[in-house]
């Protein structure tokens, strides 16, 4: 079945927000006298904030009764930092126009809450391209569970096998493949050589590398 739908992740793919999520998360964990290495943080990108905190609270044996309060702090810090300082990733306008010109359904599926997704979408000036926006915020499970991508496809009236997902995180890539969707992954520069990305249908360095030849190869 021919691809006719594209679904974009948001954080780290469309906006350079991961450094600010990392700052917000690490600053919050420091209140509990623990710190993460860059490698530890990278291993947990793509998770919802609650699951991210559950992961590290368990790892560091922190009392999990503090998770709800910590989640509010992380999200608020991240929103403030991203809205103030986040910048668009290279190629965002190009890729939106590319799929619009080819009459693709276009959606966004994020692990982030809508309280962040909406200001980011407006900051990037891409709302006119998007036919639907789905968040894993209130789902039973976030990425790497595929539900947020499946929900996005349903709202776009597309079958999963008609969908192409763009992701930057390992958890997001696994979610897309679990949803039976094609996946193009664009990892951060320092992770480009990692073998785990072989699970994707295609790996690129930038949104700007995507073109008709690449699309036809999928």
N, C-alpha and C positions, 0 to 999 in steps of 0.2 A: 504494500500500500504506500502511495506517494506521501512524502512529508508535506504537510500544509500548515503546521503549527509550530511556533517557537516559544519556549518558556525560559525566561531569564531568572537566575538567582540575582540577588542584589548586593549584599555586603561582599566586598573584595572583588566583585566582578564588574559591577556598574559604577560603584563608588569606592574610593580608597578608604574604607572605613575600618578595616581590621586593626590597624595600629591604635585606633581610638577605643575599639572594643577591648583590645589587649590592655591598654592603659587603665580603662575603667575596671576590668576584671582584676588586674593585679593590684590596683590601689585598694579595692575592696578586700581582697584576700590578705593584704598586708595588715588590715585591722585585726586579723586573726593570727598574726605573727607567722605567716607562711609566705613564700614567694615561689613563682614559677620560672623555670628556665624557658628560653625561646622555643626549645624543642618540645617541652611539655605543652606550651600554649598551642603550638602548631598542630599537635596531635588531637586537639579538641575543638578546632574551628569547625563551624557548620552546625554545632549543637545549639539548641535553644538555651537561653540564659539559665533557666531553672535546671536543665539537665547538665549544663556545664558546671554549675555550682555543686550539684549532687555528686558529679564525678570527682571534683577536687576536694569537696568536704569529706567524702569517703576516703579518698587517697591520703589526706592529711589528718584523718581522725578528728575532724571538727564536729561539734555538736550540730546536728542537722536541723534542730529547731530554729536555727538562725537563718535558714535558707531563704524563706519568704522575704524577710527584711533585707537580706543581702541582695536579692534579686531586684528589688525596687531601687536600691542604690546603684547597682551596676547599670541598669537600663537608663536611669535618669542621667547618670554621668555620661554614658555613651551617646545618648541623644544630644545632649548639650555640646559635646565635643565634635560629633559628626556634623551636625547642622552648622556649627560655627566654622569648622576647619576642613571638613571632608571635600575632596575634589573628584571630579569625574574621571573615570578610567579612560585611557586613549581608545578612540574608536566608537564611543557610545552613540554619537549621532549617526555615524556611518552605518553601524549595524542595524539601528532602528529603521533608517531609510531603506536599507537593503531589503529587509523583510517586508516592509510596507509596500515597496514597489513591486514585490512578487506576490502580493495579496495573501501573505501568511496571516493566520490568527496570531496575535502577540499577547503573551501574558507574563506575569511576574509571580514567582513563588518563593517566599522568603521564610527563614526561621525567625526573623525579627518580628517584634510586635508592630501592629499597624500604626502605633503612636510614633514609630521611627520611619516606617515605610512611607507614609504619606508626606512628611516633610522632605524626605530624601528625593522622592519622585518629583516633587515640586521644585526642589533645588536643582535637579538635573534637567528640568523642563521636558520630561518625557511622558507626561500623563496622556497627551493626545494620541500617543502610539499604543497605549495599553488598553486592551479590551477587558481585562480582568486582573485583579491583584489578590493573591491568596497568601495567607499567613498561617504558619504552624502554631501560632501563639496559643490557641485554645484547643488544639487537637490532642487526642490521648497520647500520641507519640510524634516527635519531630524527626527531622533527618538524623540518621540514615533511613528511617522509615519512609516509604514512598508516598504517604497519604497526601501531603501538601501538593505534590506534582499531579497526582491523580485527580484531586479536587480541581486544580487549575484546568486540566484537560476537560473535565466534565463541564466546567463553566464556559469553556470555549467550544463545546460540542465536538470535541475531537477524540478519536480513539488513541490510546497510548502509543501505538505503533506509528501513528501519524505525527508524533511530537519529537521535536529536537530540543534538548535542554542544554543551556550554557551554564557551567559551574566553575568554581575555583577551588572548592574544598573537597577533600576525600569523602567526608560524610555526605555531601551533596551529590557527588558522583555516584556513590553506592545507592542513594535514594532514587536517582534517575534511572539507573539500570534495573533496580528492583521494580520500578514502575513499567518496565519494558519499553523505555524510551531511548532514542539515540542520545548520546551525551558528548558534547565538546567540552573539554576541560582546559582552563587557562590558569595554571598554578602560579603562585608568586615566583619571582626569578630564582630565589634560593632553593626552591623545591622542584625546579624544572627537570632535574635529572633523576628523580626518584622513580623507581620501577613500579610503584603502586599505580601510577597513572595509566599503565598499560591496560587497565580494565575499562578505560574510556574508549569510545569509538574513534576519537581524534584528540590530539593534544596540540594546542597552539600557544604562542607567546603573547598574543594580543588579539583583541577583537578585530583589529585592522587586517589581520591575515586571512580572515574568512572571505571567500568569494564564490562565484558560481561553480568553478571547478571543484572546490572543496565540497560545496553543497551536493553536487552531482555524484560525488564519490561516496556519500553516506548511504 
